[in-house]
Amino acid sequence: MITLAEQIAEAQRELALRRQCSPQGIKRGQLEAGEAYDQLQAMEAIVRTLQRLEVEQRQLSLFAVRT
């Protein structure tokens, strides 16, 4: 199983890679600027969602009933 922390790290890595490579793809004509922008926005949303889930998970674990 891939942990939530590992998923966040991978999504952050992918976002950084896209930020680095997108301008080159646009210059080469392999990617439209609007499409690149939309993809970056989507990846940023994925990272934020995963981070929010991680925070919620930690908060829930504080209130977990131990038996």
Rosetta constraint file for C-alpha pairs under 8 A:
AtomPair CA 2 CA 6 HARMONIC 6.25 0.50
AtomPair CA 2 CA 7 HARMONIC 6.75 0.50
AtomPair CA 3 CA 7 HARMONIC 6.30 0.50
AtomPair CA 4 CA 8 HARMONIC 6.19 0.50
AtomPair CA 4 CA 50 HARMONIC 7.22 0.50
AtomPair CA 4 CA 54 HARMONIC 6.71 0.50
AtomPair CA 5 CA 9 HARMONIC 6.23 0.50
AtomPair CA 5 CA 54 HARMONIC 7.49 0.50
AtomPair CA 6 CA 10 HARMONIC 6.18 0.50
AtomPair CA 7 CA 11 HARMONIC 6.12 0.50
AtomPair CA 7 CA 50 HARMONIC 7.65 0.50
AtomPair CA 8 CA 12 HARMONIC 6.07 0.50
AtomPair CA 8 CA 47 HARMONIC 6.20 0.50
AtomPair CA 8 CA 50 HARMONIC 6.05 0.50
AtomPair CA 8 CA 51 HARMONIC 6.76 0.50
AtomPair CA 9 CA 13 HARMONIC 6.13 0.50
AtomPair CA 10 CA 14 HARMONIC 6.14 0.50
AtomPair CA 11 CA 15 HARMONIC 6.11 0.50
AtomPair CA 11 CA 43 HARMONIC 7.22 0.50
AtomPair CA 11 CA 46 HARMONIC 7.28 0.50
AtomPair CA 11 CA 47 HARMONIC 5.91 0.50
AtomPair CA 12 CA 16 HARMONIC 6.20 0.50
AtomPair CA 12 CA 47 HARMONIC 6.41 0.50
AtomPair CA 13 CA 17 HARMONIC 6.18 0.50
AtomPair CA 14 CA 18 HARMONIC 6.13 0.50
AtomPair CA 14 CA 43 HARMONIC 7.93 0.50
AtomPair CA 15 CA 19 HARMONIC 6.16 0.50
AtomPair CA 15 CA 40 HARMONIC 6.89 0.50
AtomPair CA 15 CA 43 HARMONIC 6.01 0.50
AtomPair CA 15 CA 44 HARMONIC 6.90 0.50
AtomPair CA 16 CA 20 HARMONIC 6.25 0.50
AtomPair CA 17 CA 21 HARMONIC 6.04 0.50
AtomPair CA 18 CA 22 HARMONIC 5.45 0.50
AtomPair CA 18 CA 40 HARMONIC 7.02 0.50
AtomPair CA 19 CA 23 HARMONIC 7.51 0.50
AtomPair CA 19 CA 40 HARMONIC 7.25 0.50
AtomPair CA 20 CA 24 HARMONIC 7.88 0.50
AtomPair CA 21 CA 25 HARMONIC 6.33 0.50
AtomPair CA 22 CA 26 HARMONIC 6.16 0.50
AtomPair CA 22 CA 31 HARMONIC 7.43 0.50
AtomPair CA 22 CA 36 HARMONIC 6.23 0.50
AtomPair CA 23 CA 27 HARMONIC 6.23 0.50
AtomPair CA 24 CA 28 HARMONIC 6.22 0.50
AtomPair CA 25 CA 29 HARMONIC 6.17 0.50
AtomPair CA 25 CA 30 HARMONIC 5.06 0.50
AtomPair CA 25 CA 31 HARMONIC 5.27 0.50
AtomPair CA 26 CA 30 HARMONIC 5.92 0.50
AtomPair CA 26 CA 31 HARMONIC 4.76 0.50
AtomPair CA 26 CA 32 HARMONIC 5.72 0.50
AtomPair CA 26 CA 33 HARMONIC 6.05 0.50
AtomPair CA 26 CA 36 HARMONIC 7.88 0.50
AtomPair CA 31 CA 35 HARMONIC 6.83 0.50
AtomPair CA 31 CA 36 HARMONIC 6.56 0.50
AtomPair CA 32 CA 36 HARMONIC 6.18 0.50
AtomPair CA 33 CA 37 HARMONIC 6.13 0.50
AtomPair CA 34 CA 38 HARMONIC 6.18 0.50
AtomPair CA 35 CA 39 HARMONIC 6.14 0.50
AtomPair CA 36 CA 40 HARMONIC 6.18 0.50
AtomPair CA 37 CA 41 HARMONIC 6.16 0.50
AtomPair CA 38 CA 42 HARMONIC 6.16 0.50
AtomPair CA 39 CA 43 HARMONIC 6.19 0.50
AtomPair CA 40 CA 44 HARMONIC 6.06 0.50
AtomPair CA 41 CA 45 HARMONIC 6.21 0.50
AtomPair CA 42 CA 46 HARMONIC 6.26 0.50
AtomPair CA 43 CA 47 HARMONIC 6.29 0.50
AtomPair CA 44 CA 48 HARMONIC 6.24 0.50
AtomPair CA 45 CA 49 HARMONIC 6.04 0.50
AtomPair CA 46 CA 50 HARMONIC 6.18 0.50
AtomPair CA 47 CA 51 HARMONIC 6.11 0.50
AtomPair CA 48 CA 52 HARMONIC 6.06 0.50
AtomPair CA 49 CA 53 HARMONIC 6.16 0.50
AtomPair CA 50 CA 54 HARMONIC 6.21 0.50
AtomPair CA 51 CA 55 HARMONIC 6.37 0.50
AtomPair CA 52 CA 56 HARMONIC 6.19 0.50
AtomPair CA 53 CA 57 HARMONIC 5.96 0.50
AtomPair CA 54 CA 58 HARMONIC 6.25 0.50
AtomPair CA 55 CA 59 HARMONIC 6.22 0.50
AtomPair CA 56 CA 60 HARMONIC 6.11 0.50
AtomPair CA 57 CA 61 HARMONIC 6.22 0.50
AtomPair CA 58 CA 62 HARMONIC 6.55 0.50
AtomPair CA 59 CA 63 HARMONIC 7.01 0.50
AtomPair CA 60 CA 64 HARMONIC 6.19 0.50
